[in-house]
Amino acid sequence: MDISKYIDWVKLSPKHLTSILIATSLILFGPLDLLKKIGLDKILDDFKLWVGLIWIDSLSLLMVYPIEYLIKLGRKKFMLFVLIESRKKRMNSLTPKEKDILRSYLENDSRTQAFPIQDGAVIELCNESILSRVSDIGYTGSYLFPFNIEPWAWNYLKNNSDLLDELSSVKSENKNQ
């Protein structure tokens, strides 16, 4: 058998493999009366081994598609889980300056705030996909640029506002002393 012919067989689309699977299933498992009516009873007698091999091969090749889909879906969900967990971990290790920046979004109940473009904490929050710069054009007469808080970070802070409250209580204690 020429291996290139088999490779061409393997490259068949799922649509073609399904039709081959249905046809060979009919020949192998169909009622004998039906096979006699359509003249395929001789094929079953003479080529049962080959029809069986084609059936097994087409079934195996077709099974690869849902398995591959499930693996990709599982990998995607796993990567999303890892990303979410790393973001949660990052949100729980914010510096005081980063907390101040993020608190301004919640205090103003706004998803957009203006910060200096050269602020290292803002740049770090952008690098961590917590903030994103909205525009390359700053406000006239200043070095302030608009930055949006990412939706996942907004929701996380809304649900875990205690992350930012810790610093507020420290600041108010320092003011009282």
N, C-alpha and C positions, 0 to 999 in steps of 0.2 A: 504494500500500500504506500502510495506517495504521501509523505507527511504534509506537503503543502496543501493537498486536498483536504486533509483533516483540519489544518489551521483555517482554511476557508470555511469549513463547516462550523468551527468554534466561533467564528466571527459573525455568524448569522444573527440577525436581530431577534429580540424576544418574540416579536410578532411571527416571524417565520418558524422559530423553534416551537412556538405554541401550536401552530398548524401541523407541524410534523408530529408533535406529541399527540395531538388529537387523532391524526390519521393512524399512527402506529397503535394507539390505544384501541381504536376501533377494530383494527385488524387482529390485535392480540386478545382483546377482551370482549369484543362484540359477539352477539348471538350468531351461531353458526348458520342459522337460516338466513339471516341478513347478509352474511358474507357470501353465501351461495347465490342469493338474488343479485348481488352486485358483482359477482365473478371474482371475489377476492379469496375464496376458499383455497384455491390452488397456491396462491402466494403464501398463505399461512402454512400449507403443507411443505412447500419447497424452500421457503426462506425464513422460517420461524426464528432461527438463530440470529440472522441479520436484522430482521424486524425488531427482535427483542433487544439487540445491542443498540440499535438506533433509538429505540424507546428509552432505554436506560440513559444513554448519552444525552438525548434532548431533555429529559427530566432533570438530569444532573446539572446541565448547563443553565436550565431555567431556574433551578434552585439557587444558583449563585446570585441572581439579581435581588431577591428579597433579603438574602443573607448579607449581601454587600450593603444594601440600604439600611438594615438594622445596625450593622457595624458602624456605618457613617453617622447614623442618628445617635447611637450610643457614644461615639467619640465626641460628637458635637455637644451632647448633653454633659459629658464629663468635662470637656474644656470650659463650658459655660459655668459649671459648678466650681471648677478650680478658679476661674476668673472672679466669680462672685465672692468666693471665700477669701481670695487675696485682697479684693477691694474692701471687704469687711475688716480684715486684719489691718489694712492701711488706715481705714477710718478710725480704728481704735488706737492708732499710734500717731495721732496728729500732734504737731508742735503747737505751743500756745499761739504763735502768730497765725498758723494755718486755721486754728479754731476761731480766732478773731475774724479772719476773712470769711469763713463759712457762716459764722454767726450773723454777719451782716446780711446775708441772703435771707435768713429766717426772720430776723428782726424787721427787715423792710418788706417781708413777704413778697419778694421779687426774685425772679430767676436770673436777673441781669444786674450786675454791679460794675462800677468803674474802678480800676486799680492802675497804679503805675506799671507801665510795660516792663520796666526793669526790676520789678519786685521779685526777688528770688523765691519767696514762698508761693507767690501766684504762679510763677513759672513751674515750680515743682508740682503744684496742684494740677496744672495743665498737663504736665508730663505723665501724671498718674491717672489721667482721664477723669478727674473730678471736676475740673473747670475746662472751659474751652473759650478761646478768644473769638469773639463774634465778628470783629471787623479788623481790617488792617489799617483803618483810618481812626486816629484818636480824636479826642475832643479838642476843639480849637483852643490854643493858648495853654495847653497842659500836656503832660505825658500820660494822661489817663486814657485807658482803652476799655471798651466794654467786654466783660467776661460773663459767660453764662455758666450756671452750675448744671452739670449733666443730670438728666432725669433720674437715673439710678441713685445718684448722690443726694439729690433733693428728697426723694422718697425715703432713703435710708436715714437722713438727718431728721426728717419729719417724724419718722417712727422711732428714732433713737435720739431725741433732743437732749437726753441726759449726757451724751458725749460732749456737748458744748456747754452744758450747765456747770460741769465741774470747774471749768476755768472761771466762770462768772462768780461762783462762790469764793474762789481763791482771791479774785480781784476785790470783791466786796470786803473780805476779811482784811486784806492789805490796806484798803482805804480807811477802815475803822481803826487801825492801829496807829 
